[in-house]
């Protein structure tokens, strides 16, 4: 029983650290660019749309982005958001992960 509890605690700790350090790891590895391009394609059907996100904070139950800018390829649509907060229930997310 103690081994199971220790292993579970280590897994939860590792996943928590991974979630909290995800924005920094994405910037260091260079994967933030392709992810932003994919998100921009999901919002705009234009292939040249640009997405800019500054100061991303991911916590256990919330995501906060200080500045979010989306510019379409044709320069016809520009969206600038000063602050964006997304809060979620981590318990419900894990329990009902396959529902939209």
N, C-alpha and C positions, 0 to 999 in steps of 0.2 A: 504493500500500500504506500509506503514512504517513497519507494522508487518511482511509482506512478505519479505521485504528487510532485516530486522534484522534476521529473521529465516534463510534466504538464506546465509547471511554473517556468521552466527554461524555454519551452516553446512559446508560451504567451509573451514572455519578456522579449525574446528574439523577434517575434512578429510585431510587437509594439515599437521596438527600436527601428525595425525596417520601415514601418509605416511612417514614423515621425521623421526619419532621415530620407524618405523617398525623393522629395524635391531636390535636395542637395546631391544625392546620388545620380539623379537624372541629369543635372547640370554638369557634373564631373564626367560622366560617361558620354555625354553628347547626345543622349536619347531624348532630351527635352524638345529638340527641333522636330524630329519626326512625329512625336506625339502631338505637338502643337499643329503641325500640318494636317494630321488626321482629324483633329478636332475642328480645324477651320473648314476642311472638306465636308464634315458632318453638318456644319452650320450653313455654309455657302456651297453651291454646286460649282462655283468658279474654281478653276485649278490654281489660280494665282492669289487666292485670298490669304491674308496674313493675320496671325493671331499673336498677340503679345500679352504675357501675364507677368506681373512683378510681385515679388514678396509673397510667395505661396506658403501658407502655414497649414499643415495637416495635423489634426489632433485626433484623439479617440472620441469621435462623435461630431466633428466639425471640420470644415475646410474653409479657409479664409484666403481670399486673393485681394491684395490692395488695389491694383490697377489692372483692368482687363480692357484690351482694345482689339477690335476686329475691323479689318479694312478689306473690302471686296477688291477683286482684281481690276474691275472697271472704275474704281474710285467712286462708284455711285452710292455706296452705303458705307458709312463709318459709324461704329458704335464704340463709345468710350464709357466705361463704368468705373467710378471712383473706388468703390468697395463692393465686394461680393462675399456673402456668408452663406454657407450651406451646412445645415445641421441635420444629423441623422441619428437614428438609434442603432448602435452597434449590435445590440442583442437581436433586434428585428432583422438587421441586415444579414447576420449569420444564420438566424433561424429560418428565414424565408428568402434565401438568396436567389432563387430562380424565378420569383415573381417580379414583374416590372414595377 
